[in-house]
């Protein structure tokens, strides 16, 4: 249980810092041509980083509250026709 909480906190913390310092990260690594093309001319890379950081934060919270397995089963249940238990 403690291991799950630590892993979830680590994922959430990394995601928070990615969200908080995305401008610094873009200035250090540069922009992504693909993200700029599909998400907007200036700021597509930042938007993609924010999306990934929010997704990571949600995953971290799911891990902390031990809901990640049920969430994955819920998402993939239509593909495998398995009941949600």
C-alpha positions as CSV (number, residue, x, y, z in Angstrom):
1,X,0.0,0.0,0.0
2,X,2.8,2.4,0.9
3,X,4.6,1.5,-2.3
4,X,1.5,2.4,-4.4
5,X,1.1,5.7,-2.6
6,X,4.8,6.6,-3.2
7,X,4.6,5.7,-6.9
8,X,1.4,7.7,-7.3
9,X,3.0,10.7,-5.5
10,X,6.1,10.5,-7.7
11,X,4.0,10.4,-10.9
12,X,1.9,13.3,-9.7
13,X,4.9,15.4,-8.6
14,X,6.7,14.9,-11.9
15,X,3.5,15.9,-13.7
16,X,3.1,18.9,-11.6
17,X,6.6,20.1,-12.3
18,X,6.2,19.4,-16.0
19,X,3.0,21.6,-15.9
20,X,4.7,24.3,-13.8
21,X,7.9,24.6,-15.7
22,X,6.8,23.8,-19.3
23,X,8.1,27.1,-20.6
24,X,11.6,26.4,-19.3
25,X,11.5,22.9,-20.7
26,X,10.5,24.2,-24.1
27,X,13.2,26.8,-24.1
28,X,15.8,24.1,-23.2
29,X,14.6,21.4,-25.6
30,X,13.0,23.4,-28.4
31,X,9.6,23.0,-30.0
32,X,8.1,20.0,-31.7
33,X,7.2,20.5,-35.4
34,X,4.4,17.9,-35.1
35,X,2.8,19.5,-32.1
36,X,3.1,23.0,-33.6
37,X,1.4,21.7,-36.8
38,X,-1.5,20.0,-35.1
39,X,-2.1,22.0,-32.0
40,X,-1.5,25.6,-33.2
41,X,1.3,27.7,-34.7
42,X,2.9,29.1,-31.6
43,X,2.3,27.2,-28.4
44,X,1.4,23.7,-29.7
45,X,4.3,22.2,-27.9
46,X,3.3,23.9,-24.7
47,X,-0.2,22.7,-25.1
48,X,1.0,19.1,-25.7
49,X,3.2,19.2,-22.6
50,X,0.2,20.5,-20.5
51,X,-2.0,17.8,-21.8
52,X,0.6,15.1,-20.9
53,X,1.2,16.6,-17.5
54,X,-2.6,16.7,-16.7
55,X,-2.9,13.1,-17.9
56,X,0.0,12.1,-15.8
57,X,-1.5,13.8,-12.8
58,X,-4.8,12.0,-13.2
59,X,-2.9,8.7,-13.6
60,X,-0.9,9.4,-10.4
61,X,-4.1,10.1,-8.5
62,X,-5.7,6.9,-9.8
63,X,-2.6,5.0,-8.6
64,X,-2.7,6.6,-5.2
65,X,-6.4,5.8,-4.7
66,X,-5.9,2.3,-6.1
67,X,-8.4,2.9,-9.0
68,X,-6.0,2.4,-11.9
69,X,-6.7,-1.3,-12.5
70,X,-10.5,-0.7,-12.5
71,X,-10.1,2.3,-14.8
72,X,-8.1,0.3,-17.3
73,X,-10.7,-2.5,-17.2
74,X,-13.4,0.0,-17.7
75,X,-11.7,1.5,-20.8
76,X,-10.8,-1.9,-22.4
77,X,-14.0,-3.8,-21.4
78,X,-15.8,-3.2,-24.7
79,X,-12.9,-4.7,-26.6
80,X,-12.7,-7.9,-24.6
81,X,-16.4,-8.3,-23.5
82,X,-15.4,-8.9,-19.9
83,X,-17.7,-7.9,-17.0
84,X,-16.6,-5.1,-14.7
85,X,-16.0,-6.7,-11.3
